[in-house]
Amino acid sequence: MTIIYEPQPAAAERLVALLAGLPGDLRTAAAPAELAALLDADPAEALVVAGPGTPPADALAFAADQRLARPWTGVVLLSPEADADLLRAALRSGVREVADPRDPVALHEACARALQLSLRLVPASVPAAGVGVGVVDGGDDGRIVTVLGTKGGCGKTALATNLAVTLARTARRGVLLVDLDVQAGDVAAALRLAPERGLGDAVGLAGGLDEAGLASLLTPVWPGLRALTAPGRPAEGDRVDGELVGEVLALARRTFDHVVVDTPAHFCDPLLAALDATDRCLVVTAPDVLTLNNTRVALETLDLLGHPAEQRIVVLNRANSPVGLTIRDVERVLGAPVGPHVPSSADVPASLNRGVPIAVDKPGHPVSRAIADLAASALGVAQPPAPSRVSRWRGWARRSAHE
């Protein structure tokens, strides 16, 4: 689980004592050959702590190599005199944390943060120690669920984020939430994420994207859930085309049990590529005339594109809003049947303002239960009973390399 790389035996013993509270086993290596042997023996190794006796240049070179070869293996550099130049060099090389070995509390916290991030970056196809490295069986492909809503404010992102969290509770290989709104994505803001990389960085990997490359682009959100966030600037979004989106989704399908795609509010090349790969399309609408008319046009557009109607489910968000429209009225405007209903609640925007999905904060809430029912009825994923108490939202995204 954690390797302490320290040439000085006395310093290594001290580090073992200081880090004894970390999850998993602690192992030590005093030479590069020992470190390499331990890493070869455990493809899923999560953390390497470079002790103060390790030459900084060696530690930085090692971190740079791991960043490409196995990005899920974090590196923490211990240095009693880390100046600005060393911190910049560490950031460039991919070191997760730089900590002072003379401060036991800061040292332990830095290693714990780096380890938690690593445990959520390890690809499902990378086995633990003692198991040969393999690939995900193509016959065990996951499901791509596209959440479509062409009217701003219909609740598309809230549904996508909460559905992803809900599916992650039972997913063996985890869930990936993809923000495909390449010009104005909301997933990072809705979950209070601070991503270091995202979909825009996939452009440079186009045509050669593999599991390690995809893993390096993801941001941990919640246990079993990672996010591929939208580009940070519109200019970066212009470079994301349908071919790249198809490549990303094909790889994600082989890696995760479920891929939930949050889409832009207009039809574009990336969205069309997602629809081509989609197993189930959730079309989100709301009981107001403007949204319903917009949704009707979207359904007609899907028909013109040849998208199979049997793959679509219309989800009525804020279904119990007292606006004078019945379900029959809604279906008449849409010209299509309405499936699952999600009730209206002020708790939903409040949860978005806090960056905590309501399915996490209040799993027994009517909205949370409706989304769990949606996962069961529309996707065939039965949910366990809602826990009576949920651990607090940990803000995984705030664990940047040098927070």
N, C-alpha and C positions, 0 to 999 in steps of 0.2 A: 504493500500500500504506500509506504514512504521509505525512500532510500536517503540516508545521510551520507554525503560524500565529503569526507574529512580525512586528510592525510595524517593528522596528529591524533594518536590514540586517546590521549587525555581529553582533548577537545571533543572527540567523537563520543566518549562516554558521557561527558557533560550534556551534550545535545540529546542523547538518548534519554537521559533523565528529565530534561526540560520538556521534551516532546512526547513523553509517555502517555499523555492524555489524548493524543490524536487517534482517530479510528484506524483499526487495522494494525498490521505488523510494522515494526520498525527494523530496518536492516541497515548495515553500514558497509561502506566501501572506502578503502584507503588509496586505491590506485585506479587509473582509467580502465584497466583491463577488468578489475573486479566490478566496476560500475557497469561496463558493457555486458558482462556476463549476467548480472542481475536483471538488467533491462531485457536481454534476450530471453531470459527464463520467464518473464512475466510481461506479455505484450500489452496488458492493461495497466501497467504501473502508472500510478496517478501523480506522484510527487517526488522530486529530487531536491533535497536541501543541500546547497553548496556551503559548507562550513567556512569559518574565517580563515582556516589554513589553506583553502583552495585559492590559487592565483586567480584574481578577478578575470583576467583575459581568458583563462581556460573555462571558467564558469560561463562567460558570455558566449564563447564559441560553442560550448555544449548546448546552451539554450537556443542559439540560432539554428543549430542542427535539428534539435527536437521540434522546433516550431514548424519545420517542414515535414520531418519524418513521422512524428507522432504528436500532433498539436494538443492532444488531451493530457500529455505528461507535463505538468507544471514544474517550473524551476523557481526556487526561492534562494536568493543570494544573501548571505550573512556577511556584513561588513561593519566594523566598528567606526569607520571613517568614510562614510558614503557622501562624497561631495556631488555638486550639481553635474559635473562631467560624467561621473560614474552612473548617476541616475539616468541621464539621457542615453548613455550607451546601453544600460540595462533595458530601458524601454524599447530601444531599437532592436535589440537582440531577441526580445520576447520573454524576458524574465518577468514573472508574475508579481513578485514582491521583493523589496530590498529591506532588510531588517537589521537592527543592531543586536548582536548576540549578547550584549551586556544588559539588555532589557528583556527579562524573561517573559513578561506579559505581552509586550509588543511582538516578540518573536513567536510565541505560541499563536497569537491571533493572526499574524501574517500567514503562518503555515496552515492554519485552519481555513482561512479564506481561500487560499490557493488550492487546498485539497478539495473543498466543497465544489469549486468550479470544475476541477478536473473530473470529479466523479460524474458530472453531468455532461461532459464532453466526450467521454469514452464511447465510441460507436458500438452499437449493439452487436456487430459482427466480430468485435475484438474480444476474445475469450480471456478468462482469468488465467492465472499461472497454472501450468500443467496441462493446458488444453491447446491443441494446435490451432494456429490462426486459420480461419476459414472465411467464407463469404456468406452473405445472406442468401438463403435458398430462394431462387426466383419464383418458386411455387408458393412462397409465403409472403407475397407482395402485400403491402399495406393498401389502404383505401384513401383516395383523394376526395375531399369534401370541399367544394367551392361555395362560399357564402357570397351571394350576389344581391346587391341593392343599388339601384340606379338613382335613388333620390337621397340627397344628403339629409342626415338626421333620422333615417328610418330605423337605426339601431343595429346596423350591419356589423360594425366593429365590436359592439358590446356582445352580440350573439356569437361572433367568431371567437373572441377571447374566452368567453365563458364556456363555450362548447369545447374548446381545446383543453381547458383545465378539467372539465368533466370527463372527457375521454381519457385524459392522462391517468386518472385514478386506477384504471384497469388495464392499461396498455402495457403489454409485456416488453415491447421494444420502444416505447415512448411515443410522443406526439410532437410533430413539428407544426408550428404556426407560421405561415408565410404571409407577409404583408406585400401584396402585389400592386398596391397603389404607389407606383414608382414616382409620382409627382408630389403627392401629399399624403403619405401614409400616416395612419393614426395609432398603429399598434404600439410603437415604442412609447408614445405619450400616454396611451391608455393604461399601460402596465408600468409606467415610470422606469423604463429601461434606459440604460446608457450604453448602447452597443459600441464596441470598438470596430466591428466590421459588419457587413450586411450584404444585401442583394447586389448593391452597386459594385462591391469588390469581387463578385463572381464574374464580372465582365472579363477580367484578365485571365480567368481560368477557363473561359469558354472553349469547348471542344476537347478539353482534357480534364474535366472535373471528376474527382473521385471522392471516396468517403472521407478521407483525411482533409481534402480541400473543403468539402461541404462543412465538416465539423468545425473547421477554423473560422467559418463565417457566422456561426450560430451564437446566440446569447441565451444563457440559462434563464428560465423564468420561474419555474416551480418544479418540484421533483417529478421527473418523467416528461417535462415539457420544455422545449426549446423554441426560440423564435428566429426566423430569418427576416430581419427588419428591412424596411424600404430604404432606398438611398437617401442620404441626408440632404442632398441638394438636387433641384430639378434637372440641372445639367447632367448629373450622373444618371438620373432616371431615363434620360433620352437614349442612353447607350444600352439599356436593358431591352432586348428584343424578344420576340416570341420563340426563336430558336433556343436562346439561353434559358428561358423559362421552362420550355419542354425538357431540356437537359437536366435542370435542377429538380423538377418534379419527378422525372423518371428515376433519378438516383434516390430522392427522398422516399419514394414509394418502396424501394428495396430496403431502406434503412429503418423506417418507422412503421408502426402499426397504422397510424392515421396521420394524414397531412391535411390540415385545415387552412384553406386559402382565403384570406380577406382581400377583396377585389376593389378596384377603382369604381367610381360611380358612372363610368362611361365605357363603351366598348372600344377596345384598342388591341393592338397586336399581343401584348402579354396576356390580356384577359382571354383572347381567342385561343391562345396556346393552352391556357389552364383549362378552358372548357373542353378542349380536345382530349385532355388527360383525365378529366373528371369522372368519378364513379357516381357521385351524387351531388346535385346542385340544389342548394337551399336558397330560394328566392325570397328575400325579406321584404315585407310590405307593412303598412300601418293603416289604420282606419281613418284616413283623411283623403279627401278627393284628389288633392295634388299628388300625393304619394301613390294612390291607387291608379291614377291615370298614367303616371310615370312607369309603374310596374307593368301595366297592361302593354305599353309600348315595348318594354324590355322582353316580355314573354313573346310578343309578336316577332321581335328581332331574333330571339332564339329559334323560333320556328323557321324564319327565313334562312338562318344559318345552318339549318338541318340538325340542330341539337335535339337529341331524343327526348320527347316529352316525358317518357317513363322514368327518366333519370332526375326529373325535377320535382321538388316539393315546395309549395308556397307556404311560407311561415308568416303568420299574422302576429306581428309584434304589437305590444300595447293593446291587446285584444279587448280588454274590458274598459277601455276609455269611454266615458259618457259623452259621445259625440253625435249620437243620433243615427248611427249606421249599424244595421244588423249584419250578421254573417252572410245572409242572403244578398243584402245590398252589395257587400264587398265582392262576393263571387260574381254578381251580375256585372259590376264594373270591370272586373278582371277578365271575365269570360273564361274562368278556370276555377276548379275547386280549390278550396283553402284547406291546408293540412293542420299541422300543430299550431296551437295558440300559446303565446307568451304574454302574461299579464303585464299591465302597466304598474310601475312603482317608482316613487321618487328615490328609492334606495339604489336604483341602477345608476343614474347619473352621479349620485353621491359616491358610489363605489368607484366609478371612473375618475372622479376628482381625487380620490385617495390613491388610485393606482392599484387597487385590490379588487379583483373580480368578485362579484357577489357570490359566485359558486364556491369561492374559497372562504370568504368572510362569513357568509350565512348560507351554508349548504341546505338548511331546512326551509329557506325562504321560498315562497310560491314561484318566483322567477327561477330560482335554482332548480326546484323540482320540475318545472316545466321544461327546462333545458335537459335535465336528466331523462325525462320522458321522451323528448325529441331524440336523444341519442339512442334510446331503446327502440322506439317505434320506427323512426326513419332510417336508422343506421344499423339496427339490430344489435346494439351494444348495451346489454343490461347493466345497470349501475347498482352498486351495493347500497344498503341503507345509509342515509346521510349521517355522518358522525355527529355526536352530540356536542363535540367541542373540537374546533379546528385550531391548530397551532397558528401563531400570528404570521402574517405575511413577512417574509424575510428580506424582500427587496434584493433579490439575487443580482439584479443588474448593477447595483451600486458597487459590487465587488470588482471594480476595474483593477487593472494591474498595479496602479499606484494611488489608490483611493486614500 
